[in-house]
């Protein structure tokens, strides 16, 4: 069973290929929704050395940054590298 952990935003690495899929307008709408309703689903990360690598949830991560958060709820998953 996956357990939610609170992870500092600055400890999460976003691979370059993943960053290319970012849509700023989606981030803005999602940030507004998070303000009204809270974060509905944690992001997913994997451990790689001393950092966390984003697996799923780029727009949620960026919305949290946009809102000035310093940490985010995340599932720690065991996944292969892309």
C-alpha positions in Angstrom: 0.0 0.0 0.0 1.3 3.4 -0.9 1.8 5.9 1.9 1.6 9.6 1.5 4.8 11.6 2.4 5.3 15.3 2.6 8.2 16.2 0.4 10.0 19.6 0.0 9.4 21.1 -3.5 13.0 21.9 -3.9 14.0 18.2 -3.4 12.0 17.1 -6.5 13.7 16.8 -9.8 11.6 17.1 -13.0 13.2 15.4 -16.0 13.7 17.6 -19.1 11.4 15.4 -21.2 8.6 15.7 -18.6 9.0 19.6 -18.4 8.3 19.8 -22.1 4.7 18.7 -21.4 3.9 21.6 -19.1 1.0 23.8 -20.0 1.0 27.1 -18.1 -2.8 27.7 -18.5 -3.5 24.3 -17.0 -1.3 25.1 -14.0 -3.2 28.4 -13.4 -6.6 26.6 -13.5 -5.3 23.8 -11.3 -3.9 26.3 -8.8 -7.3 28.0 -8.6 -9.0 24.7 -8.0 -6.5 23.8 -5.3 -7.2 27.1 -3.5 -11.0 26.3 -3.6 -10.9 22.5 -3.0 -7.5 21.5 -1.8 -5.1 19.0 -3.5 -7.2 16.0 -4.4 -4.4 13.6 -5.4 -0.8 13.4 -4.3 1.9 13.4 -6.9 4.1 10.4 -7.5 7.9 10.4 -7.1 10.7 7.8 -6.9 14.0 8.0 -5.0 17.1 8.4 -7.1 20.2 8.9 -4.9 19.6 11.9 -2.7 16.7 13.4 -4.6 13.1 12.6 -5.6 12.3 12.3 -9.3 8.8 13.2 -10.5 6.9 10.3 -12.0 3.4 11.8 -12.2 1.8 15.1 -11.3 3.8 17.8 -13.1 0.9 20.3 -13.2 0.1 19.7 -9.6 3.7 20.3 -8.6 3.9 23.5 -10.6 0.5 24.7 -9.2 1.9 24.1 -5.7 4.9 26.2 -6.6 2.7 28.9 -8.1 0.7 29.0 -4.8 3.9 29.5 -2.8 3.9 26.1 -1.1 7.2 24.7 0.1 6.2 21.0 0.3 3.7 18.7 -1.4 2.1 15.4 -0.6 3.5 12.6 -2.7 3.4 8.8 -3.1 6.8 7.3 -3.0 6.7 4.6 -5.8 9.2 2.1 -7.0 9.5 2.7 -10.7 12.0 2.2 -13.4 13.7 5.1 -15.0 12.1 6.4 -18.2 
